[in-house]
């Protein structure tokens, strides 16, 4: 089955997107980001890579983009097997590994991880890697969505992101893709914000003018904070 992107080519020109996309973490948020990217046509003209070394567990089915038949399968591989049949020319790949600062990355990097330590390691690695053009990083708990989009080579934006960082032990709910409390509606909204930032980046080729930090409250259904980190 081929993905027909006709209805959203004006929104996201998949046939013109030729930059690799690295999706690090395919748990709660990451698994839904993967679905949205494939449906947009990402991976048809350039690589779309999934990184995760976890297996699908029974409790993941309620809040992650997996089916009961995926239980015990490696997450990245399960997604690859599902989406690789969507188009014979898709440049999808699955990496059954925990991405680190030593992982060779390029293009646009999504960070959908549980560990704040791992996020910082990867962000600093990307800051020293000219092949990386931007980072989109997500956090969430049951009622709060946070999505960051920034250029790691911009000192102001990198510094602003580092100010948002905190050690894992200070997080009540990990504020990650797969914290202690993870509700599927919040997970989907978090993924949606991240993918919308990606689409805006794709339209203009830079982080200029894109909200670098968005905070959304699921209880009040209001965006409580939008921040731009310089120009």
Secondary structure as GFF3:
##gff-version 3
##sequence-region A 1 231
A	DSSP	three_ten_helix	6	8	.	.	.	ID=ss1
A	DSSP	beta_strand	21	24	.	.	.	ID=ss2
A	DSSP	alpha_helix	28	40	.	.	.	ID=ss3
A	DSSP	beta_strand	48	51	.	.	.	ID=ss4
A	DSSP	three_ten_helix	58	62	.	.	.	ID=ss5
A	DSSP	three_ten_helix	68	70	.	.	.	ID=ss6
A	DSSP	alpha_helix	75	83	.	.	.	ID=ss7
A	DSSP	three_ten_helix	84	86	.	.	.	ID=ss8
A	DSSP	beta_strand	92	95	.	.	.	ID=ss9
A	DSSP	beta_strand	107	111	.	.	.	ID=ss10
A	DSSP	alpha_helix	116	127	.	.	.	ID=ss11
A	DSSP	beta_strand	132	140	.	.	.	ID=ss12
A	DSSP	beta_strand	144	150	.	.	.	ID=ss13
A	DSSP	alpha_helix	155	164	.	.	.	ID=ss14
A	DSSP	three_ten_helix	168	170	.	.	.	ID=ss15
A	DSSP	alpha_helix	184	204	.	.	.	ID=ss16
A	DSSP	beta_strand	213	217	.	.	.	ID=ss17
A	DSSP	beta_strand	222	227	.	.	.	ID=ss18
###
